Amino acid sequence: MSDFPLAPGDEEGPAVTSPPGWFSRAVAVEPESRFVEVEGTKVHYLRWGDPSKPGLLLVHGNGAHARWWSFVAPFLAREYSVAAIDVTGMGDSGWRERYTIETFAEEQIAVCEDAGFFDCEEPPIIVGHSFGGFITILTGALYGERLAGTVIVDSPVNPPDRPGGPPNREFRPHRIYPTLEAAMGRFRLAPPQPCENRYIADYIARHSLKQVPNPEGGEGWTWKFDPAIWQRFNIGDMGARLAATRCRIAIMRGEFSVLLPAEIGEYMFNLLGRAAPVIEIPQARHHVMLDQPLAFVAALRALLADWDHSAPSRKIAAGPIPSPFEN
């Protein structure tokens, strides 16, 4: 059962099971697979595009992996050298004895360094979705002077009266499924939401699984992420970290997101001095790249193009920019 109510627009339409041409062409662009070691653990990432172009790092959410970006990255690789990280404990990266958000931020910088992003005249930009956005907020506070900007995608920084962040969960080992099809049938989005683009959910589910020995004999399939990752995990004061951002920043949210509704967007807008854009992706829920992938790509491209042609932290001379939440 979900703790989140259905939002307007959550009525599920017909599922699209056959991938359209744009999706098939995007995922057919095979990225380079690389590893870098951070504090004794291997961090995996994928890379697309010309390494001489400015760097763009994409960061997935909780329990996810770099392939969440496989159908987005090729569109961005026209202008950027694009990398998508598997944070430790997820995807094809190694597992740790203990996880901290500070270490996750170090991993982002290490991937930027290994990918050569800091060798370019233009500093890199980091885009983080959901939990990846929380990491990116901290990276912007700690290492912002090394970045051209950060984009936070549906990562809610809540006021004190609306607690949030990943919970400390009881440890339960992953189940091993007898077949890939059986395991994929158990794939669920968190928070729960409809996904009409079934072909994207199936692609993501397939890359969320790995083959392992089955105690009952033969091989089975289980989830890649470490089930112990949230034990004793402390996300920290994200409001203070957001306000301490030391580079350009933008917020993106799904129109029907249950995690980052309009009032939370307004709260974050105010924390950032009413000087950072808050961009709404129409007809999208929390998992914006699943719901409206091309609209998300278009919005991100437009934002990055504007940043490329404008002065950092530009403000209107007459005062704070108008709130996008006011009629």
ChimeraX attribute file (.defattr): number of C-alpha atoms within 10 A of each C-alpha:
attribute: neighborCount
match mode: 1-to-1
recipient: residues
	/A:1	4
	/A:2	9
	/A:3	7
	/A:4	11
	/A:5	10
	/A:6	15
	/A:7	14
	/A:8	12
	/A:9	14
	/A:10	16
	/A:11	10
	/A:12	10
	/A:13	11
	/A:14	9
	/A:15	12
	/A:16	13
	/A:17	13
	/A:18	12
	/A:19	14
	/A:20	10
	/A:21	8
	/A:22	12
	/A:23	17
	/A:24	12
	/A:25	12
	/A:26	15
	/A:27	17
	/A:28	12
	/A:29	14
	/A:30	12
	/A:31	18
	/A:32	11
	/A:33	12
	/A:34	16
	/A:35	18
	/A:36	17
	/A:37	15
	/A:38	17
	/A:39	10
	/A:40	9
	/A:41	17
	/A:42	20
	/A:43	27
	/A:44	24
	/A:45	28
	/A:46	24
	/A:47	24
	/A:48	23
	/A:49	21
	/A:50	14
	/A:51	18
	/A:52	13
	/A:53	20
	/A:54	22
	/A:55	29
	/A:56	28
	/A:57	26
	/A:58	26
	/A:59	30
	/A:60	26
	/A:61	23
	/A:62	17
	/A:63	20
	/A:64	24
	/A:65	27
	/A:66	26
	/A:67	23
	/A:68	24
	/A:69	21
	/A:70	22
	/A:71	24
	/A:72	19
	/A:73	28
	/A:74	23
	/A:75	19
	/A:76	19
	/A:77	20
	/A:78	13
	/A:79	17
	/A:80	23
	/A:81	24
	/A:82	30
	/A:83	29
	/A:84	29
	/A:85	29
	/A:86	29
	/A:87	31
	/A:88	24
	/A:89	25
	/A:90	26
	/A:91	27
	/A:92	23
	/A:93	23
	/A:94	19
	/A:95	20
	/A:96	16
	/A:97	8
	/A:98	13
	/A:99	18
	/A:100	16
	/A:101	19
	/A:102	14
	/A:103	16
	/A:104	21
	/A:105	21
	/A:106	18
	/A:107	26
	/A:108	24
	/A:109	22
	/A:110	16
	/A:111	25
	/A:112	24
	/A:113	14
	/A:114	15
	/A:115	23
	/A:116	17
	/A:117	27
	/A:118	17
	/A:119	17
	/A:120	13
	/A:121	11
	/A:122	15
	/A:123	17
	/A:124	26
	/A:125	26
	/A:126	28
	/A:127	23
	/A:128	23
	/A:129	26
	/A:130	24
	/A:131	24
	/A:132	27
	/A:133	26
	/A:134	29
	/A:135	29
	/A:136	31
	/A:137	32
	/A:138	25
	/A:139	28
	/A:140	29
	/A:141	17
	/A:142	17
	/A:143	17
	/A:144	21
	/A:145	14
	/A:146	17
	/A:147	22
	/A:148	22
	/A:149	24
	/A:150	26
	/A:151	25
	/A:152	25
	/A:153	33
	/A:154	30
	/A:155	26
	/A:156	26
	/A:157	26
	/A:158	20
	/A:159	13
	/A:160	9
	/A:161	6
	/A:162	8
	/A:163	8
	/A:164	14
	/A:165	18
	/A:166	11
	/A:167	12
	/A:168	13
	/A:169	13
	/A:170	10
	/A:171	12
	/A:172	8
	/A:173	10
	/A:174	14
	/A:175	12
	/A:176	20
	/A:177	19
	/A:178	17
	/A:179	13
	/A:180	16
	/A:181	12
	/A:182	13
	/A:183	21
	/A:184	22
	/A:185	10
	/A:186	9
	/A:187	16
	/A:188	12
	/A:189	14
	/A:190	12
	/A:191	14
	/A:192	16
	/A:193	22
	/A:194	18
	/A:195	21
	/A:196	18
	/A:197	19
	/A:198	18
	/A:199	18
	/A:200	22
	/A:201	19
	/A:202	15
	/A:203	17
	/A:204	21
	/A:205	23
	/A:206	17
	/A:207	18
	/A:208	24
	/A:209	19
	/A:210	17
	/A:211	16
	/A:212	14
	/A:213	12
	/A:214	15
	/A:215	9
	/A:216	9
	/A:217	8
	/A:218	9
	/A:219	14
	/A:220	20
	/A:221	22
	/A:222	22
	/A:223	25
	/A:224	22
	/A:225	25
	/A:226	18
	/A:227	17
	/A:228	21
	/A:229	22
	/A:230	19
	/A:231	14
	/A:232	13
	/A:233	16
	/A:234	14
	/A:235	18
	/A:236	14
	/A:237	13
	/A:238	19
	/A:239	18
	/A:240	14
	/A:241	19
	/A:242	21
	/A:243	17
	/A:244	17
	/A:245	22
	/A:246	22
	/A:247	19
	/A:248	22
	/A:249	26
	/A:250	20
	/A:251	21
	/A:252	22
	/A:253	30
	/A:254	26
	/A:255	22
	/A:256	22
	/A:257	26
	/A:258	20
	/A:259	21
	/A:260	24
	/A:261	19
	/A:262	19
	/A:263	11
	/A:264	18
	/A:265	25
	/A:266	18
	/A:267	16
	/A:268	23
	/A:269	21
	/A:270	14
	/A:271	18
	/A:272	18
	/A:273	11
	/A:274	19
	/A:275	21
	/A:276	21
	/A:277	19
	/A:278	23
	/A:279	19
	/A:280	23
	/A:281	25
	/A:282	15
	/A:283	16
	/A:284	23
	/A:285	29
	/A:286	27
	/A:287	24
	/A:288	27
	/A:289	22
	/A:290	22
	/A:291	24
	/A:292	18
	/A:293	20
	/A:294	17
	/A:295	16
	/A:296	24
	/A:297	18
	/A:298	14
	/A:299	16
	/A:300	18
	/A:301	15
	/A:302	12
	/A:303	15
	/A:304	18
	/A:305	12
	/A:306	11
	/A:307	17
	/A:308	12
	/A:309	8
	/A:310	10
	/A:311	10
	/A:312	13
	/A:313	13
	/A:314	11
	/A:315	13
	/A:316	9
	/A:317	7
	/A:318	6
	/A:319	9
	/A:320	12
	/A:321	14
	/A:322	11
	/A:323	16
	/A:324	15
	/A:325	11
	/A:326	6
	/A:327	4
